[in-house]
């Protein structure tokens, strides 16, 4: 069967092969669609669940939902320095680990 749209490719992820491989058009359940070099964005299920919970909260208690909507960015701004410190500490620990394991990697490369 000829492909009606040659500019569209469908890829799906096979965990046992650990690579993206070409698939027939029937495999749209876990597929990313590429069209002329553009990848269609996929929304993770976590965001959908959070949005549905917010909609339920908005219906049940709209003042609380509006307060949460206003406070979320403020809490995010308050926690931002801790996230930056965490990234910096992770980088420093990665550098220390690389320095400590350097002799082993050099000896392994010579063997």
One Martini backbone bead per residue (centre of mass of N, CA, C, O) as a GRO file, in nm:
protein
  111
    1UNK     BB    1   0.095   0.037   0.024
    2UNK     BB    2   0.065   0.361  -0.027
    3UNK     BB    3   0.167   0.666   0.071
    4UNK     BB    4  -0.016   0.956   0.100
    5UNK     BB    5   0.214   1.085   0.310
    6UNK     BB    6   0.554   1.139   0.274
    7UNK     BB    7   0.598   1.381   0.502
    8UNK     BB    8   0.514   1.148   0.706
    9UNK     BB    9   0.630   1.024   1.020
   10UNK     BB   10   0.633   0.724   1.222
   11UNK     BB   11   0.716   0.678   1.567
   12UNK     BB   12   0.821   0.420   1.797
   13UNK     BB   13   0.866   0.282   2.119
   14UNK     BB   14   1.094   0.017   2.197
   15UNK     BB   15   1.217  -0.111   2.484
   16UNK     BB   16   1.376  -0.366   2.378
   17UNK     BB   17   1.543  -0.180   2.158
   18UNK     BB   18   1.610   0.123   2.240
   19UNK     BB   19   1.453   0.249   1.979
   20UNK     BB   20   1.366   0.412   1.704
   21UNK     BB   21   1.103   0.301   1.486
   22UNK     BB   22   0.941   0.216   1.230
   23UNK     BB   23   0.584   0.247   1.149
   24UNK     BB   24   0.283   0.199   1.116
   25UNK     BB   25  -0.013   0.390   1.131
   26UNK     BB   26  -0.147   0.216   1.375
   27UNK     BB   27   0.083   0.342   1.591
   28UNK     BB   28  -0.055   0.602   1.772
   29UNK     BB   29  -0.042   0.566   2.083
   30UNK     BB   30   0.308   0.577   2.089
   31UNK     BB   31   0.342   0.846   1.908
   32UNK     BB   32   0.545   1.041   1.692
   33UNK     BB   33   0.495   1.316   1.484
   34UNK     BB   34   0.642   1.393   1.171
   35UNK     BB   35   0.662   1.723   0.999
   36UNK     BB   36   0.894   1.866   0.833
   37UNK     BB   37   1.080   1.859   1.115
   38UNK     BB   38   0.828   1.848   1.308
   39UNK     BB   39   0.736   1.805   1.644
   40UNK     BB   40   0.490   1.682   1.818
   41UNK     BB   41   0.350   1.759   2.102
   42UNK     BB   42   0.352   1.607   2.424
   43UNK     BB   43   0.132   1.537   2.686
   44UNK     BB   44   0.160   1.461   2.985
   45UNK     BB   45  -0.041   1.299   3.213
   46UNK     BB   46   0.012   1.481   3.459
   47UNK     BB   47  -0.107   1.745   3.342
   48UNK     BB   48  -0.391   1.639   3.298
   49UNK     BB   49  -0.452   1.568   3.592
   50UNK     BB   50  -0.405   1.851   3.708
   51UNK     BB   51  -0.620   1.991   3.539
   52UNK     BB   52  -0.863   1.823   3.636
   53UNK     BB   53  -0.831   1.894   3.937
   54UNK     BB   54  -0.868   2.198   3.896
   55UNK     BB   55  -1.153   2.181   3.774
   56UNK     BB   56  -1.284   2.053   4.020
   57UNK     BB   57  -1.207   2.280   4.216
   58UNK     BB   58  -1.353   2.505   4.057
   59UNK     BB   59  -1.638   2.382   4.099
   60UNK     BB   60  -1.641   2.336   4.415
   61UNK     BB   61  -1.399   2.579   4.486
   62UNK     BB   62  -1.325   2.873   4.349
   63UNK     BB   63  -1.159   3.035   4.560
   64UNK     BB   64  -0.935   2.823   4.601
   65UNK     BB   65  -0.847   2.813   4.303
   66UNK     BB   66  -0.761   3.113   4.285
   67UNK     BB   67  -0.551   3.106   4.509
   68UNK     BB   68  -0.376   2.888   4.378
   69UNK     BB   69  -0.323   3.052   4.115
   70UNK     BB   70  -0.168   3.284   4.269
   71UNK     BB   71   0.041   3.117   4.459
   72UNK     BB   72   0.213   2.940   4.269
   73UNK     BB   73   0.420   3.153   4.160
   74UNK     BB   74   0.525   3.239   4.439
   75UNK     BB   75   0.634   2.964   4.529
   76UNK     BB   76   0.822   2.928   4.287
   77UNK     BB   77   0.998   3.179   4.352
   78UNK     BB   78   1.086   3.083   4.638
   79UNK     BB   79   1.217   2.797   4.522
   80UNK     BB   80   1.436   2.876   4.308
   81UNK     BB   81   1.705   2.890   4.476
   82UNK     BB   82   1.705   2.586   4.551
   83UNK     BB   83   1.731   2.484   4.262
   84UNK     BB   84   2.001   2.624   4.197
   85UNK     BB   85   2.162   2.492   4.426
   86UNK     BB   86   2.113   2.200   4.331
   87UNK     BB   87   2.258   2.228   4.061
   88UNK     BB   88   2.534   2.314   4.174
   89UNK     BB   89   2.583   2.069   4.360
   90UNK     BB   90   2.564   1.857   4.135
   91UNK     BB   91   2.807   1.966   3.974
   92UNK     BB   92   3.022   1.940   4.195
   93UNK     BB   93   2.985   1.634   4.246
   94UNK     BB   94   3.052   1.552   3.955
   95UNK     BB   95   3.340   1.665   3.954
   96UNK     BB   96   3.449   1.502   4.193
   97UNK     BB   97   3.390   1.224   4.067
   98UNK     BB   98   3.571   1.266   3.817
   99UNK     BB   99   3.836   1.303   3.974
  100UNK     BB  100   3.834   1.033   4.135
  101UNK     BB  101   3.789   0.845   3.856
  102UNK     BB  102   4.028   0.910   3.662
  103UNK     BB  103   4.244   0.687   3.711
  104UNK     BB  104   4.063   0.450   3.629
  105UNK     BB  105   4.001   0.547   3.338
  106UNK     BB  106   4.297   0.554   3.246
  107UNK     BB  107   4.369   0.256   3.303
  108UNK     BB  108   4.141   0.136   3.124
  109UNK     BB  109   4.251   0.271   2.856
  110UNK     BB  110   4.537   0.119   2.855
  111UNK     BB  111   4.424  -0.194   2.856
   0.00000   0.00000   0.00000
